[in-house]
């Protein structure tokens, strides 16, 4: 008779497994002086930047504040929309509405990454948690009433930079810059 070796089975737990936290990526376009908006709109129209934004955010969850959501032409295709709003009556179709940045992060637990797309107060809340920034730096002095928050440049390293000249469709030159947070 041959001996059969018994292999123990791993223990099964009734406890839920903790979900992986997503990589938090801030996505923003800004002119000089960190201007990101005027009158709740982008104060420029740059098709090259819009195409870059689409490449970055397609098939990923996008997290935004209510005013940023209101500034969109509608739901952006192939993106999960998470909107932070303190108004409990705000519930546009096709969006997940949460009351705080913490609730937004809980909503995307388990996702590989979440793209934070504005506005200024949401960027400010998420900047300390972000591991990457995808910035379009527009080479222009454009007046605005909303700025991207200050960040400590010594805590970030530039990974890539792609320069794009202005042309007949894009009035300004711009750089697409990826920054990654340095490990503490």
Buried (B, 14 or more C-beta within 10 A) or exposed (E): EEEEEEEEEEEEEEEEEEEEBBEBBBBBBBBEEBBBBBEEEBBBEBEBBBEBBEEBBEEBBBBBBBBBBBBEEEEBEEBBBBBBBEEEEEEBEEBBBBEEBEEBBEBBEEBEEBBBBBBBBBBEBBBEEBBBBBBBBBBBEBEBEBBBBEBEEEEBEEEEEEEBEBEEEBEBBBBBBBBBBEEE
